[in-house]
Amino acid sequence: MKIVVGIGNPGKRYAGTRHNLGYQVVDRLAEAHGIDVQRRRFDALVGDGQVGSHHVLLVKPETYVNLSGAAVAPLLRWHRGTTGDLLVVCDDLNLPLGKLRARPGGGSGGHNGLKSVAQSLGTEAFARLRVGIGQADRRDATNHVLGRFAPEEGPDVAAAVACAAQAVCCWLDEGTEAMMNAFNA
């Protein structure tokens, strides 16, 4: 089983914020493949089903971004998965809006959700897909990531979510390197 985690913050207050692009990608995959992501397990909403020929668990941690690892690590253990079975999708304020960057591992790049997942797993060796949300003044990064997209950004956001969902499907079919080659900005 492959596990795809979309990082975000739970609740209506955070719906549609920049920090929740990971959730939006999981929602897009769930809708496209008829997977209901409503079951609660280990501080996350989960749903399993088929994406193409792959049995996939879609995950939306409900721990808030900064504690995402508290949900991801127990789920990975419960399903007897390895970090090779895991893809984490998150926002990235260092990338222009809509640009994607996939990596097989590495540092958090300042993203506290990725940092939490790495700490909980005891390794940074897991695939991640970052979705650009546009840069902000460093003094205002928190307000930027917790802010909503401007109406004129809507088409770019929708395109980014669709492209990221395609990148996840590429990862499932062909692996991280193929995803990087096809989708990295």
C-alpha positions in Angstrom: 0.0 0.0 0.0 1.2 3.5 -0.8 0.5 6.3 1.6 -0.1 9.9 0.3 -0.3 12.5 3.0 -1.6 16.0 2.4 -0.4 18.4 5.1 -2.8 21.1 6.3 -4.7 22.5 9.2 -8.1 21.1 10.2 -11.3 23.0 10.4 -13.3 25.5 8.5 -11.2 28.3 9.8 -8.3 27.1 7.7 -10.1 25.8 4.6 -8.8 27.5 1.5 -5.7 28.9 3.1 -2.3 28.6 1.5 -1.0 26.2 4.1 -3.8 23.8 3.1 -2.7 23.0 -0.4 -1.7 19.5 0.7 -5.2 18.9 1.8 -6.6 20.2 -1.5 -4.4 17.8 -3.4 -5.6 14.8 -1.4 -9.2 16.0 -1.8 -8.7 16.2 -5.6 -7.3 12.7 -5.7 -10.1 11.4 -3.5 -12.8 13.0 -5.7 -11.2 11.8 -8.9 -10.9 8.2 -7.7 -14.0 7.8 -5.5 -12.1 7.5 -2.2 -13.9 8.7 0.9 -11.4 10.4 3.3 -13.7 10.5 6.3 -12.5 7.7 8.6 -10.6 8.8 11.7 -7.4 7.0 12.6 -4.3 8.2 14.5 -5.3 11.9 14.6 -6.0 11.9 10.9 -8.8 11.6 8.3 -8.0 8.6 6.1 -9.5 6.8 3.1 -8.2 3.9 1.1 -8.9 2.8 -2.4 -7.6 2.4 -5.8 -5.7 5.0 -7.8 -5.1 3.3 -11.1 -3.6 -0.1 -10.3 -2.4 1.0 -6.8 -3.9 0.5 -3.4 -3.5 3.9 -1.8 -4.2 5.4 1.6 -5.0 9.1 1.4 -4.3 11.0 4.7 -5.1 14.4 6.0 -3.5 14.8 9.5 -5.8 16.6 11.9 -2.9 17.6 14.2 -2.3 21.0 12.6 0.7 21.4 10.3 3.4 21.7 12.9 2.6 18.3 14.5 1.9 16.4 11.3 4.4 13.7 12.2 2.3 12.6 15.2 -0.3 11.3 12.7 2.0 10.1 9.9 4.4 7.9 11.9 1.7 5.7 13.6 -0.2 5.3 10.3 3.0 4.2 8.5 3.7 1.7 11.3 0.1 0.4 11.5 0.1 -0.3 7.7 3.6 -1.9 7.9 4.8 0.6 5.4 8.3 1.9 4.8 9.3 5.5 4.0 9.6 4.3 0.4 5.8 3.8 0.5 5.2 7.4 1.6 4.7 10.7 -0.3 4.1 13.9 1.7 2.4 16.8 -0.2 2.8 20.3 1.3 2.8 24.0 0.4 6.1 25.9 -0.2 6.4 29.7 0.2 9.8 29.6 -1.5 8.3 28.6 -4.8 6.2 30.8 -7.1 2.5 30.1 -7.0 1.7 26.9 -8.8 5.2 25.6 -9.3 6.0 22.1 -8.1 9.2 20.6 -6.7 9.5 16.9 -5.9 12.4 15.4 -4.0 13.2 11.9 -2.7 14.2 13.3 0.7 16.2 16.1 2.3 15.6 18.9 4.7 12.4 20.6 5.7 13.2 23.8 3.9 11.7 25.6 6.8 8.4 23.8 6.6 7.4 22.8 10.1 5.1 20.0 8.9 7.9 18.3 7.0 10.2 18.8 10.0 7.6 17.1 12.2 7.2 14.2 9.9 11.0 13.7 9.7 11.4 13.9 13.5 8.6 11.4 14.0 9.9 9.0 11.5 13.5 9.4 12.5 14.6 10.1 9.0 14.3 12.7 6.2 14.4 9.9 3.6 10.8 10.1 2.3 9.4 11.5 -0.9 7.9 15.0 -0.8 6.0 17.1 -3.3 6.0 20.8 -2.6 3.4 23.1 -4.2 4.4 26.8 -4.5 2.2 29.3 -2.8 4.2 32.4 -3.7 6.7 34.2 -1.7 6.1 36.5 1.2 8.0 39.0 3.2 10.0 36.9 5.7 8.6 39.1 8.5 5.1 38.1 7.5 5.5 34.5 6.6 3.0 33.2 9.2 0.2 35.5 8.0 1.1 34.6 4.4 0.7 30.8 4.8 -2.4 31.2 7.0 -3.9 33.7 4.5 -6.3 32.9 1.7 -5.5 33.2 -1.9 -6.7 36.3 -3.7 -9.6 35.8 -6.1 -7.4 36.4 -9.1 -5.1 33.6 -8.0 -8.0 31.1 -8.1 -7.3 29.7 -11.6 -3.6 29.3 -10.8 -4.4 27.5 -7.6 -6.8 25.1 -9.3 -4.2 24.4 -12.0 -1.6 23.7 -9.3 -3.8 21.3 -7.4 -4.7 19.5 -10.6 -1.0 19.3 -11.7 0.1 18.1 -8.2 -2.6 15.4 -8.3 -1.1 14.3 -11.7 2.3 14.3 -10.1 1.1 12.0 -7.3 -0.2 9.6 -9.9 3.1 9.7 -11.7 4.9 8.9 -8.4 2.5 5.9 -7.9 3.2 4.6 -11.4 6.8 5.4 -11.9 8.5 6.6 -8.7 10.0 9.7 -7.3 12.7 10.2 -10.0 10.1 10.1 -12.8 7.9 12.5 -10.9 10.8 14.9 -10.5 11.7 14.7 -14.2 8.2 15.4 -15.3 7.0 18.0 -12.8 9.8 19.9 -11.2 9.7 23.6 -12.0 
